[in-house]
Amino acid sequence: MTARTVHLPVAAQPGLEDLVSLSRRAEDLGYERVWMPETWGRDAVTALTSIAHGTDSIGLGPSILNVYSRSPALLAQTAATLQEVSDGRLRLGIGPSGPAVVEGWHGVDFDRPLRRTREYVEILRTVLAGERLEYDGEVFSLSGFRLRCDPPASPPDIDAAGMGPKSVELAGRFADGWHAIVMTPDGLRDRLEDFRRGVDLGGRDPDDLTVTLSLTACALSDGERARRLGRQHLAFYVGAMGTYYRESLSRQGYEAEANDVAATWASGEQEAAIEAVDDDLLDAVSACGTPDRAREELRKFESIEGVDEIAVGFPRGADVEEQRATLEALAP
């Protein structure tokens, strides 16, 4: 059975306690994990620490921590500490993010994202195992230290995020799972082939790995409001977040629609860009509408063989009450 988890709101919330409260409610409703995104709002580490203290049993994870703004050793220290704080509930999501955030916000060159992600996975594993760090890679050469505190008794699994064929293959070959986002059912099936190829190249056991899809969802009694929020969310990501989402949708058969949304947004016509997200595109990558319709759209993703977990996400414009309504309508 496909697990159901929660991808906490990517947009800034009124207060940190809103994230803790939403996580506590997700725990009560039977969701298995909450994923905390990190973009240019609250940092995921502090938020997850608060969530760990405010919940009892639900799993926790960042989705994603980028592989540029923290060194691999610092990220390993952070993971070890979060695993301790959460009593072993952590699953770590990492990935390159994109140049819009890495260069525009962090001021770091978006260089060799795939190679860098692979080296982060390898370094994280060494540090979290409590081993001395002797690493000579193409990006990092590290030597002479090991984790000063006790390593986690159970090191957290490490998922790699990605949308393109090579990044998904990398996740299957080196990480403990793949974290997918903005995927159509057919596009997801195509990328699962890349994931399985990586699994084979790495000599891995596919039963040991996890595929998680973060799915934007909005389930409201006012179904048109829910769908408008979904359109706003997708238009922003395609129009304002660089080329990655547009290119991903193009690979999945929506090149004309993605280019139209991006061009319209770039010309300053945001309202027209939102309207350019038609019903077909919206339903292809999200689950938005009345509760019944949202549940039906969600099930078509859950039925895809090879998907282990659906993380219910929220449109960036949804308010706290709309997030809670969606959380409750789509509860396991």
VEXDREN-2710 file (C-alpha; in Angstrom, 1 decimal):
% VEXDREN-2710
k/r/px/py/pz
1/MET/0.0/0.0/0.0
2/THR/1.2/3.5/-0.8
3/ALA/2.0/5.5/2.3
4/ARG/0.5/9.0/2.7
5/THR/2.7/11.8/4.1
6/VAL/2.6/15.6/4.2
7/HIS/4.7/18.1/2.4
8/LEU/4.4/21.2/4.6
9/PRO/3.6/24.5/3.0
10/VAL/6.4/26.0/1.0
11/ALA/5.1/29.5/1.4
12/ALA/5.8/31.5/4.6
13/GLN/3.2/30.8/7.3
14/PRO/2.0/33.3/9.9
15/GLY/4.1/31.6/12.6
16/LEU/6.3/28.6/13.3
17/GLU/3.6/27.3/15.6
18/ASP/1.3/26.9/12.5
19/LEU/3.8/24.4/11.1
20/VAL/4.0/22.5/14.4
21/SER/0.2/22.5/14.7
22/LEU/-0.3/21.2/11.2
23/SER/2.3/18.5/11.9
24/ARG/0.6/17.5/15.1
25/ARG/-2.8/17.3/13.3
26/ALA/-1.1/15.2/10.5
27/GLU/0.1/12.8/13.2
28/ASP/-3.4/12.5/14.7
29/LEU/-4.8/11.8/11.3
30/GLY/-2.4/8.9/10.6
31/TYR/0.0/10.5/8.1
32/GLU/3.4/8.7/8.3
33/ARG/5.8/11.7/7.9
34/VAL/6.0/15.4/7.5
35/TRP/8.4/16.9/5.0
36/MET/9.6/20.5/5.6
37/PRO/10.6/22.4/2.5
38/GLU/13.5/24.9/2.6
39/THR/13.6/27.8/0.1
40/TRP/14.0/31.4/1.2
41/GLY/11.7/31.3/4.2
42/ARG/12.2/29.6/7.6
43/ASP/15.1/27.2/7.6
44/ALA/14.1/23.6/7.7
45/VAL/16.4/22.6/10.5
46/THR/15.0/24.9/13.2
47/ALA/11.5/24.2/12.0
48/LEU/12.0/20.4/12.1
49/THR/13.5/20.7/15.6
50/SER/10.4/22.5/16.8
51/ILE/8.2/19.9/15.1
52/ALA/10.1/17.0/16.7
53/HIS/9.5/18.5/20.1
54/GLY/5.9/19.1/19.3
55/THR/5.0/15.6/18.0
56/ASP/5.5/12.1/19.3
57/SER/5.7/9.5/16.5
58/ILE/5.4/11.0/13.1
59/GLY/8.4/10.8/10.8
60/LEU/10.3/14.0/9.9
61/GLY/12.4/15.1/6.9
62/PRO/13.6/18.1/5.1
63/SER/12.5/18.3/1.4
64/ILE/14.9/19.4/0.3
65/LEU/18.2/20.7/1.8
66/ASN/20.2/21.9/-1.1
67/VAL/23.8/20.8/-1.7
68/TYR/25.3/24.2/-1.9
69/SER/24.4/26.3/1.1
70/ARG/25.7/23.9/3.7
71/SER/29.0/21.9/3.4
72/PRO/28.5/18.1/3.3
73/ALA/30.2/17.8/6.7
74/LEU/27.9/20.4/8.3
75/LEU/24.9/18.7/6.7
76/ALA/26.0/15.4/8.2
77/GLN/26.4/17.0/11.6
78/THR/22.9/18.5/11.2
79/ALA/21.4/15.2/10.2
80/ALA/23.0/13.4/13.2
81/THR/21.6/16.1/15.6
82/LEU/18.1/16.0/14.0
83/GLN/18.1/12.2/14.3
84/GLU/19.0/12.6/18.0
85/VAL/16.4/15.3/18.6
86/SER/13.6/13.3/16.9
87/ASP/14.5/10.0/18.6
88/GLY/15.3/8.4/15.2
89/ARG/12.4/9.7/13.1
90/LEU/14.5/11.5/10.5
91/ARG/14.7/10.8/6.7
92/LEU/17.0/13.2/4.9
93/GLY/16.0/14.7/1.6
94/ILE/18.8/16.5/-0.4
95/GLY/19.3/17.8/-3.9
96/PRO/20.7/20.6/-6.0
97/SER/17.6/22.8/-6.0
98/GLY/18.1/25.2/-8.9
99/PRO/20.2/28.2/-10.0
100/ALA/17.4/30.7/-9.2
101/VAL/17.8/29.9/-5.5
102/VAL/21.4/28.7/-5.3
103/GLU/22.8/31.7/-7.2
104/GLY/20.2/34.4/-6.6
105/TRP/19.7/33.8/-2.9
106/HIS/22.9/32.0/-1.7
107/GLY/25.3/33.6/-4.1
108/VAL/27.0/30.3/-4.9
109/ASP/27.8/29.0/-8.5
110/PHE/25.4/26.3/-9.6
111/ASP/28.2/24.0/-10.6
112/ARG/28.1/20.3/-11.3
113/PRO/24.8/19.6/-9.5
114/LEU/24.7/15.9/-10.2
115/ARG/28.3/15.2/-9.2
116/ARG/27.9/17.4/-6.2
117/THR/24.8/15.5/-5.1
118/ARG/26.5/12.1/-5.4
119/GLU/29.5/13.3/-3.3
120/TYR/27.2/14.6/-0.6
121/VAL/25.5/11.2/-0.4
122/GLU/28.8/9.5/-0.1
123/ILE/30.2/11.9/2.5
124/LEU/27.0/11.9/4.5
125/ARG/27.1/8.1/4.8
126/THR/30.7/8.1/5.9
127/VAL/30.2/10.7/8.6
128/LEU/26.8/9.3/9.9
129/ALA/28.4/5.9/10.2
130/GLY/31.0/7.4/12.6
131/GLU/33.9/6.7/10.3
132/ARG/37.0/8.8/9.8
133/LEU/36.4/11.1/6.8
134/GLU/39.0/10.5/4.1
135/TYR/37.4/11.5/0.9
136/ASP/38.9/12.5/-2.4
137/GLY/36.3/13.4/-5.0
138/GLU/36.0/15.7/-8.0
139/VAL/34.3/18.5/-5.9
140/PHE/35.4/17.7/-2.3
141/SER/38.7/16.6/-0.8
142/LEU/38.3/16.1/2.9
143/SER/40.5/14.5/5.5
144/GLY/41.4/14.1/9.2
145/PHE/38.1/14.3/11.1
146/ARG/35.3/12.1/12.3
147/LEU/32.1/13.0/14.0
148/ARG/32.9/14.2/17.5
149/CYS/29.7/13.0/19.1
150/ASP/28.4/9.5/18.9
151/PRO/26.9/8.8/15.5
152/PRO/23.3/7.9/15.3
153/ALA/22.5/4.3/16.3
154/SER/20.3/4.2/13.2
155/PRO/21.7/6.6/10.5
156/PRO/18.8/8.3/8.6
157/ASP/18.1/7.2/5.1
158/ILE/19.1/9.8/2.4
159/ASP/16.8/10.6/-0.5
160/ALA/17.9/12.5/-3.6
161/ALA/15.5/14.8/-5.4
162/GLY/15.5/15.2/-9.1
163/MET/13.3/15.7/-12.2
164/GLY/15.6/14.9/-15.1
165/PRO/16.6/11.4/-16.3
166/LYS/20.2/11.5/-15.1
167/SER/19.3/13.0/-11.7
168/VAL/16.7/10.3/-11.1
169/GLU/19.1/7.6/-12.2
170/LEU/21.6/9.0/-9.7
171/ALA/19.0/8.6/-6.9
172/GLY/18.5/5.0/-7.8
173/ARG/22.2/4.2/-8.0
174/PHE/23.5/6.0/-4.9
175/ALA/20.7/7.2/-2.6
176/ASP/18.1/5.4/-0.4
177/GLY/15.3/6.8/-2.5
178/TRP/14.0/9.4/-5.0
179/HIS/12.0/12.4/-4.2
180/ALA/9.9/13.5/-7.2
181/ILE/7.9/16.7/-7.7
182/VAL/5.7/18.1/-10.5
183/MET/5.2/14.8/-12.3
184/THR/2.3/13.6/-14.5
185/PRO/1.4/10.0/-14.2
186/ASP/3.0/9.1/-17.6
187/GLY/6.0/11.3/-16.8
188/LEU/6.4/9.6/-13.4
189/ARG/6.3/6.1/-15.1
190/ASP/9.1/7.3/-17.5
191/ARG/11.3/8.5/-14.7
192/LEU/10.7/5.3/-12.7
193/GLU/12.4/3.5/-15.6
194/ASP/15.4/5.8/-15.0
195/PHE/15.3/5.1/-11.3
196/ARG/15.2/1.4/-11.9
197/ARG/18.2/1.7/-14.3
198/GLY/20.1/3.4/-11.5
199/VAL/19.1/0.7/-9.1
200/ASP/20.5/-1.9/-11.5
201/LEU/23.7/0.0/-12.1
202/GLY/24.3/0.3/-8.4
203/GLY/23.5/-3.4/-7.7
204/ARG/20.9/-2.3/-5.3
205/ASP/17.8/-4.1/-3.9
206/PRO/14.8/-2.0/-5.0
207/ASP/12.9/-3.2/-2.0
208/ASP/15.3/-1.2/0.2
209/LEU/14.6/2.1/-1.6
210/THR/11.7/4.5/-1.4
211/VAL/10.1/6.6/-4.1
212/THR/8.2/9.6/-2.8
213/LEU/6.1/12.0/-4.9
214/SER/5.3/15.4/-3.5
215/LEU/1.9/16.2/-5.0
216/THR/0.2/19.6/-4.8
217/ALA/-3.3/19.1/-3.5
218/CYS/-6.2/21.3/-2.4
219/ALA/-9.5/19.8/-1.3
220/LEU/-12.2/22.4/-0.4
221/SER/-15.9/22.5/-0.5
222/ASP/-15.4/25.4/-2.8
223/GLY/-13.9/23.4/-5.6
224/GLU/-13.3/26.3/-7.9
225/ARG/-11.3/28.1/-5.2
226/ALA/-9.2/25.0/-4.7
227/ARG/-8.5/24.7/-8.4
228/ARG/-7.6/28.4/-8.7
229/LEU/-5.1/28.0/-5.9
230/GLY/-3.6/25.0/-7.8
231/ARG/-3.3/27.1/-11.0
232/GLN/-1.6/30.0/-9.1
233/HIS/0.9/27.6/-7.6
234/LEU/1.8/25.9/-10.8
235/ALA/2.0/29.2/-12.8
236/PHE/4.5/30.6/-10.2
237/TYR/6.8/27.5/-10.3
238/VAL/6.8/27.4/-14.1
239/GLY/7.0/31.2/-14.6
240/ALA/9.2/32.4/-11.7
241/MET/11.5/29.6/-10.7
242/GLY/13.9/29.3/-13.6
243/THR/13.8/26.7/-16.3
244/TYR/13.7/23.4/-14.4
245/TYR/9.9/23.0/-14.0
246/ARG/9.3/24.2/-17.6
247/GLU/11.8/21.8/-19.0
248/SER/10.4/18.9/-16.9
249/LEU/6.9/19.6/-18.1
250/SER/8.1/19.8/-21.7
251/ARG/9.7/16.3/-21.3
252/GLN/6.3/15.1/-20.1
253/GLY/4.4/16.3/-23.1
254/TYR/3.3/19.8/-22.0
255/GLU/6.0/21.9/-23.8
256/ALA/3.6/24.3/-25.5
257/GLU/1.5/24.8/-22.3
258/ALA/4.7/25.3/-20.1
259/ASN/6.2/27.7/-22.6
260/ASP/3.0/29.7/-22.8
261/VAL/2.8/30.0/-19.0
262/ALA/6.4/31.0/-18.7
263/ALA/6.3/33.6/-21.4
264/THR/3.1/35.1/-20.2
265/TRP/4.5/35.3/-16.6
266/ALA/7.8/36.8/-17.8
267/SER/5.9/39.6/-19.7
268/GLY/4.3/40.6/-16.4
269/GLU/0.9/39.2/-17.1
270/GLN/0.6/37.0/-14.0
271/GLU/-3.2/36.7/-14.1
272/ALA/-3.0/35.6/-17.7
273/ALA/-0.3/33.1/-16.8
274/ILE/-2.6/31.6/-14.1
275/GLU/-5.4/31.3/-16.6
276/ALA/-3.0/29.6/-19.1
277/VAL/-2.8/26.6/-16.7
278/ASP/-5.8/24.7/-18.3
279/ASP/-7.7/21.9/-16.6
280/ASP/-5.8/19.2/-18.4
281/LEU/-2.4/20.5/-17.2
282/LEU/-3.7/21.1/-13.7
283/ASP/-5.1/17.6/-13.3
284/ALA/-2.0/16.1/-14.8
285/VAL/0.3/17.3/-11.9
286/SER/-2.0/17.9/-8.9
287/ALA/-5.1/16.9/-7.0
288/CYS/-7.3/20.0/-6.7
289/GLY/-11.0/20.5/-6.4
290/THR/-13.8/19.3/-4.1
291/PRO/-12.8/16.7/-1.6
292/ASP/-14.2/13.9/-3.8
293/ARG/-12.5/15.2/-6.9
294/ALA/-9.1/15.7/-5.1
295/ARG/-9.3/12.2/-3.6
296/GLU/-10.0/10.8/-7.1
297/GLU/-7.0/12.7/-8.6
298/LEU/-4.7/11.6/-5.8
299/ARG/-5.6/7.9/-6.3
300/LYS/-4.4/7.9/-9.9
301/PHE/-0.9/8.7/-8.6
302/GLU/-1.1/6.2/-5.8
303/SER/-2.0/3.4/-8.3
304/ILE/1.3/3.8/-10.1
305/GLU/3.5/0.8/-9.5
306/GLY/6.8/1.8/-7.9
307/VAL/5.5/4.8/-6.0
308/ASP/5.9/4.1/-2.3
309/GLU/4.7/7.4/-0.8
310/ILE/2.5/10.3/-1.7
311/ALA/3.4/13.5/0.1
312/VAL/0.3/15.7/0.2
313/GLY/1.4/19.3/-0.5
314/PHE/-0.4/22.6/-0.5
315/PRO/-0.7/25.5/-3.0
316/ARG/1.4/28.4/-1.9
317/GLY/-1.6/30.7/-1.7
318/ALA/-3.7/28.4/0.6
319/ASP/-4.3/29.9/4.1
320/VAL/-4.1/27.9/7.3
321/GLU/-7.7/26.8/7.3
322/GLU/-7.5/25.7/3.7
323/GLN/-4.4/23.7/4.5
324/ARG/-6.1/22.0/7.4
325/ALA/-9.2/21.3/5.4
326/THR/-7.1/19.6/2.7
327/LEU/-5.1/17.7/5.3
328/GLU/-8.3/16.3/6.8
329/ALA/-10.0/15.5/3.5
330/LEU/-7.1/13.5/2.2
331/ALA/-6.1/11.8/5.4
332/PRO/-5.1/8.1/5.1
END
